[in-house]
Each structure stands twice: as structure tokens, then as C-alpha cells.
Amino acid sequence: DQLRSFISSVFSSLGAAVFGQDAMAPKVAVPQAR
């Protein structure tokens, strides 16, 4: 789904900006890490 892909991309960017480079690798582990 395009919308899902877009949201995933946005979350990836936000995650990388907020949590740093570490959030970029484990996308699924980002919400669980906090």
C-alpha cells in the first residue's frame, strides 16, 4: 500500500531525527525501545 509505505518512510525519518541513527536500523524495535 502506498499510504503505508509513506507513513513508514515518515516514521523512519522522524525516528532517525529523534532517536538518532540507532532508530534507523531496527524500524520495528523503535516503538518498543522507548
LUMFI-713938 format. One record per residue (C-alpha): residue number from 1; residue in three letters; x, y, z negated. Coordinates in steps of 0.25 Angstrom, whole numbers, m for minus. Last residue first. Example, Ala and Ser with C-alpha at 12.3 -4.5 7.8 and 13.67 -1.06 7.14 Angstrom:
2
<r nr="2" rest="SER" c1="55" c2="m4" c3="m29"/>
<r nr="1" rest="ALA" c1="49" c2="m18" c3="m31"/>
% end
This chain:
34
<r nr="34" rest="ARG" c1="45" c2="15" c3="m97"/>
<r nr="33" rest="ALA" c1="51" c2="3" c3="m91"/>
<r nr="32" rest="GLN" c1="38" c2="m4" c3="m87"/>
<r nr="31" rest="PRO" c1="34" c2="8" c3="m78"/>
<r nr="30" rest="VAL" c1="47" c2="7" c3="m70"/>
<r nr="29" rest="ALA" c1="48" c2="m8" c3="m70"/>
<r nr="28" rest="VAL" c1="41" c2="m10" c3="m57"/>
<r nr="27" rest="LYS" c1="50" c2="0" c3="m50"/>
<r nr="26" rest="PRO" c1="62" c2="m6" c3="m56"/>
<r nr="25" rest="ALA" c1="73" c2="0" c3="m47"/>
<r nr="24" rest="MET" c1="69" c2="15" c3="m46"/>
<r nr="23" rest="ALA" c1="66" c2="16" c3="m61"/>
<r nr="22" rest="ASP" c1="81" c2="15" c3="m64"/>
<r nr="21" rest="GLN" c1="84" c2="26" c3="m55"/>
<r nr="20" rest="GLY" c1="77" c2="36" c3="m65"/>
<r nr="19" rest="PHE" c1="65" c2="35" c3="m74"/>
<r nr="18" rest="VAL" c1="58" c2="47" c3="m69"/>
<r nr="17" rest="ALA" c1="63" c2="50" c3="m55"/>
<r nr="16" rest="ALA" c1="65" c2="35" c3="m52"/>
<r nr="15" rest="GLY" c1="51" c2="33" c3="m57"/>
<r nr="14" rest="LEU" c1="45" c2="44" c3="m50"/>
<r nr="13" rest="SER" c1="51" c2="40" c3="m37"/>
<r nr="12" rest="SER" c1="47" c2="25" c3="m39"/>
<r nr="11" rest="PHE" c1="33" c2="29" c3="m43"/>
<r nr="10" rest="VAL" c1="32" c2="37" c3="m30"/>
<r nr="9" rest="SER" c1="36" c2="26" c3="m22"/>
<r nr="8" rest="SER" c1="27" c2="16" c3="m29"/>
<r nr="7" rest="ILE" c1="16" c2="26" c3="m27"/>
<r nr="6" rest="PHE" c1="19" c2="27" c3="m12"/>
<r nr="5" rest="SER" c1="19" c2="12" c3="m11"/>
<r nr="4" rest="ARG" c1="6" c2="10" c3="m18"/>
<r nr="3" rest="LEU" c1="0" c2="21" c3="m9"/>
<r nr="2" rest="GLN" c1="5" c2="14" c3="4"/>
<r nr="1" rest="ASP" c1="0" c2="0" c3="0"/>
% end
